[in-house]
Amino acid sequence: MFAGHDVSRLADRHGTPAFFYSASRLTANIDRLHAALAAAGLEDRSRLLYAMKANRFAPLLTYLKATGKVGIDACSPNEVEHAISCGFQPDEISFTNTSLSNNDLQRLTRLDGLSMNCDSLHAIRKWGELGRGRDIGIRVNPGIGIGRADNDKLHYSGANTTKFGIYKEQFHEAIALARQYDLNITKIHFHTGCGYLTPELDCWEGIIQECLWFVDQIETVKIVNVGGGLGVPHVATDKPLDLPKWAQILTRHFAPRPVTLEIEPGDYLVKDSGILLLTVNSIETKRDKCFVGVNAGFNIALEPAVYGLPFLPLPARPRPGATQRVSIAGHINEALDIFYHDIDLPPLAEDDGLVLMNAGAYSSSMASNHCMRGEFKEFLLFS
Ligand SMILES: Cc1ncc(COP(=O)(O)O)c(C=O)c1O
């Protein structure tokens, strides 16, 4: 069952490959986050911005808008315009991106109320040239990264120099540049990595401490955007993120400062709200491995192959019988195209439905048409 629906009937009715998203799980995830912030005394001092890069399916965005519980974090002009087409107003959207073209900036400058976070000296200069006297945010880079289980593919900051944000050593130059264009720095923004869970919370606290240096340099800062990155369990041994502890860390550091907090989660809101439903095409043992071939490839659900994030497979309707160790393989001619290596599953047969869990984020939104195998359907389910 998923979102109150029998998954194998969904496969019969709608075909595969198809992503299904649960509206009630989305709301539950948002409410849990709001409740943790409220319990930590931050209810009136925080707002959630959904990172739409995680999933931009229009019905899902429209539904999120209708809840009235989140704004949007966007990272391209197309995303901003898509969010507006789904009902969000520019003043509900915070924009953060790297490597902006003149055309990107001109499109963004037309939208009154959009909150702009400049992540480089170049962006400050260009934004200033397009209009003086506006409020801006500055994306900073604290030089510490965070990610699920120390997976450094998920780090946006750390020992290696990354392209994201302005480092400490250039921060005073950034302030001077903003002054030159009469720009008022009202926000400090940072996003240092993805998928963190409770074991990473000490690192999370260290990142906040480091970022307070930037906050405390500027008296005009009214908002601190602490990015996304909150993770969800991927395997049975992962425990859910300890949200009360996460929120208390925010309170500990921000209660004495008169700022509003923005949190821009993608994964945490949509990842476990979605599944990818596939069909088994073939089952064959080669040497010591039994491969279950399915009717989609890594190009429509990249995270297992590219980021090493496991998407647990489950039969849509388990058959009785002893479990068998199998590897789930896609239908693309690429060595990367394995969804899961060596998992014990109940018996499977050709044409059976197979579910990949946690496919709600960074799957459909990152899909490509590689090998002209890019087709899939998407559905938002109400129970
Ligand atoms: C600037 C920014 N904010 C928020 C997010 C959302 O991250 P997550 O989905 O891990 O919460 C990202 C993701 O890469 C990001 O780059």
PDBQT file of the ligand as one rigid body, heavy atoms in Angstrom, charges set to zero:
ROOT
HETATM    1  C1  LIG A 401      20.939  26.326  -2.051  1.00  0.00    +0.000 C 
HETATM    2  C2  LIG A 401      20.210  25.059  -1.752  1.00  0.00    +0.000 A 
HETATM    3  N1  LIG A 401      19.209  25.078  -0.862  1.00  0.00    +0.000 NA
HETATM    4  C3  LIG A 401      18.508  23.972  -0.564  1.00  0.00    +0.000 A 
HETATM    5  C4  LIG A 401      18.779  22.773  -1.180  1.00  0.00    +0.000 A 
HETATM    6  C5  LIG A 401      17.963  21.569  -0.825  1.00  0.00    +0.000 C 
HETATM    7  O1  LIG A 401      18.737  20.565  -0.300  1.00  0.00    +0.000 OA
HETATM    8  P1  LIG A 401      18.053  19.252   0.303  1.00  0.00    +0.000 P 
HETATM    9  O2  LIG A 401      17.199  18.680  -0.746  1.00  0.00    +0.000 OA
HETATM   10  O3  LIG A 401      19.197  18.385   0.668  1.00  0.00    +0.000 OA
HETATM   11  O4  LIG A 401      17.270  19.685   1.501  1.00  0.00    +0.000 OA
HETATM   12  C6  LIG A 401      19.823  22.704  -2.099  1.00  0.00    +0.000 A 
HETATM   13  C7  LIG A 401      20.153  21.413  -2.719  1.00  0.00    +0.000 C 
HETATM   14  O5  LIG A 401      21.121  21.192  -3.342  1.00  0.00    +0.000 OA
HETATM   15  C8  LIG A 401      20.552  23.876  -2.406  1.00  0.00    +0.000 A 
HETATM   16  O6  LIG A 401      21.536  23.867  -3.303  1.00  0.00    +0.000 OA
ENDROOT
TORSDOF 0
